[in-house]
Amino acid sequence: MLGFDAWLDTTLWRVLTALRRGVEGYSTFLKKFRARGFGRVAAELGSDAFTFGLGGLVVLLTFALPAFEETARADWRTTEDFSVTFLDRFGNEVGHRGILLNDTVPLEDLPDHLIKATLATEDRRFFYHFGIDVIGTFRAMAENLRARTVVQGGSSLTQQLAKNLFLSNERTLERKIKEAFLALWLEANLTKREILKLYLDRAYMGGGTFGVAAAAKFYFNKNVRDLSLAESAMLAGLYKAPTKYAPHVDLPAARARANEVLTNMVQAGFMTEGQVIGARRNPALAVDRSQETAPDHFLDYAFEKLKELSRTRPELASDRIVTVRTTLDPGLQRQAERAILSTLRQYSDQYDVEEAAVAVIVPGSGAVRAMVGGKNYGASQFNRAVDALRQPGSSFKPFVYITAFMNGYTAASVVPDAPITIAGWSPRNYTRRYAGPVTLKTALTKSFNTVPVRLAQAIGREKIVENAYNMGLTHELKIGKALPLGVSEVRVIDMAASYASFATGGFKTTPNPILEVKNSAGTVIYDAERDATPPRRVLDEMAAREMNDVLHNVVENGTGRRAQVKGVIAAGKTGTTQAYRDAWFVGYTGNFAAAVWFGNDDFSATNRMTGGSLPAMTWQSIMEYAHQGIELKPLPGVDEGPAFATAEVASADGVAAGSRPRLLREQSMAVLKEMGDRLSRIEQAEQADRRAEVPATTTVTR
């Protein structure tokens, strides 16, 4: 044991001694490199910069990691967007959505001046950098500082491709970090020619087109191989701001931008001034698309529905180039647009109203026949028929009454129209007068406010909300004291679908803009009649029939008199919200259900406009057209009376062949006169309508 102890002590001493000598020797060696003065400051700063830089690089890489998940997909070079050609219900083309893409032209077949114009404008040093053009970035920063605004972009062509393939257009620091790392990844995995080809095929060029080949066809109706220098310069000018410089939108701006591109080509040394002078003197002329019209709000809606459908049907997701036959009736669509525009032109100033929306659907099938999401799609692409949330006012009351009918009440049930206070809230009629005991039919016809509140107290607001959801409302309804008076926000399309449940005798109607979808090979991969879910019953049949009788009385004798269509059994309800911010008429016949809304985008008040005025008049104009030349269907529970169906046969656009000359004259000259006549004929009823339609005010009892 003593020998082992001696060996252990000796070994430890020798090891420690060797380590000490090694450290001393290493220290002596490093003294030869000891910096002093400014050299030491530079060394310390460089060391710290390297340390922090390496740490920052790790942090940046952490931010970029989620983006690299996209590169793991085997098909990352392909697009996930649909390229859709839309047809109307008769098979006629009405528009396109998604991408217009043509990536079949090889890089060597593209015009040399198109490639030079692209590189001169977007990335002159493309073939010399590693994905991030450091020199170009610093040059752009200097120019922006000198101009005190953003005049040059610092992103290389590879960075732009990374954004197009993997990222969104959001302007955030995180996106720029991801973009830089993905650019390096692209440079490591693709050749320069492959990157350039992908960029030329994937860059957005405006007008729904992606890539230079599709843009050449859209703007010049040419094969990309046949583009002139002037046309190539105009296309190259679109990369920066395709919407701003699109020649079919603003040709002078597009030509000015193309002239800048030609200057860039000269400055980059790709061409001489003499070579581009001809293109300057003879700028490109784009195809005139100013007269082209399309039901854009409807197409946007159908496109979104197609994408929703693809998430549940793999056969749709596998082929992204499809042709969709929609439910659109072009004649009815044009009439809906005319009715909205003519009404706003004549009455916009009088009522201080700027916007309107319409949705027309077929009860049962849910086929959306027409949709107007605003007065001017070019000025605002916001679809007020689908995306706007507005208070329905009294047009919500039928949800209360149908729930009452399903819980023991009838149209003949008597409920007092009298003051009521709920937790300090006192709804009251606009006249501040009360009718006393009234039947529910009378209460809804006159649009009294206290009666639906009493009904909600008796049957429970939860049941009303459940019924509303079952019938077709999709936005959250807040269960509060004022729920029966329509204070929760709804959508126009949902109101039309919900009222259609009355027309079907209690079966739910789900809005559907798509009849059939064919893939690129022409094979039908979706058929609404074959694949759609059959409608289910959501309302008691007897209750629905009774509701139809009551709402028909609203049109005949109540606040909806301006919605009467000669020879057609119609039912519906007006709605006006607090401070006259929203005005509605939602109505239906056996053939169609439609919701019409008027108001202002900024929620400002109108000039005392009620649902019984412009909305009801517009609804009447649309429905009068819609029912010409078709067989009229009865409303369950309403006395149909004599047969009003006409013997004329409708043509493909929904206009009876024998009526076309007369209709053209009437639609161009008599629409405004008819509306004016209606206003004058029932001027006295206007005041009564306003009193009935203004939502309840409140008083607080002590």
TACORFEN-V842119 format. One record per run of one state. SS is the DSSP state (hx for helix, st for strand, lp for the rest). FROM is the first residue (numbers start at 0). TO is the last residue. If there is no record, write none. Layout:
{{SS FROM TO} {SS FROM TO}}
This chain:
{{lp 0 0} {hx 1 32} {lp 33 36} {hx 37 70} {lp 71 81} {st 82 86} {lp 87 91} {st 92 97} {lp 98 98} {st 99 100} {lp 101 105} {hx 106 108} {lp 109 110} {hx 111 121} {lp 122 132} {hx 133 146} {lp 147 155} {hx 156 165} {lp 166 171} {hx 172 188} {lp 189 190} {hx 191 201} {lp 202 202} {st 203 203} {lp 204 207} {st 208 209} {lp 210 210} {hx 211 219} {lp 220 222} {hx 223 225} {lp 226 227} {hx 228 235} {lp 236 249} {hx 250 266} {lp 267 271} {hx 272 280} {lp 281 294} {hx 295 311} {lp 312 312} {hx 313 316} {lp 317 319} {st 320 325} {lp 326 328} {hx 329 350} {lp 351 353} {st 354 360} {lp 361 365} {st 366 371} {lp 372 388} {st 389 390} {lp 391 391} {hx 392 404} {lp 405 412} {st 413 416} {lp 417 420} {st 421 421} {lp 422 423} {st 424 424} {lp 425 426} {st 427 427} {lp 428 434} {st 435 438} {hx 439 444} {lp 445 448} {hx 449 458} {lp 459 459} {hx 460 470} {lp 471 481} {hx 482 484} {lp 485 487} {st 488 489} {lp 490 490} {hx 491 502} {lp 503 505} {st 506 506} {lp 507 510} {st 511 511} {lp 512 512} {st 513 517} {lp 518 522} {st 523 526} {hx 527 530} {lp 531 535} {st 536 536} {lp 537 539} {hx 540 556} {lp 557 559} {hx 560 562} {lp 563 569} {st 570 575} {lp 576 576} {hx 577 579} {lp 580 580} {st 581 587} {lp 588 591} {st 592 598} {lp 599 609} {hx 610 625} {lp 626 648} {st 649 649} {lp 650 654} {st 655 655} {hx 656 668} {lp 669 669} {hx 670 680} {lp 681 681} {hx 682 692} {lp 693 695} {st 696 696} {lp 697 701}}
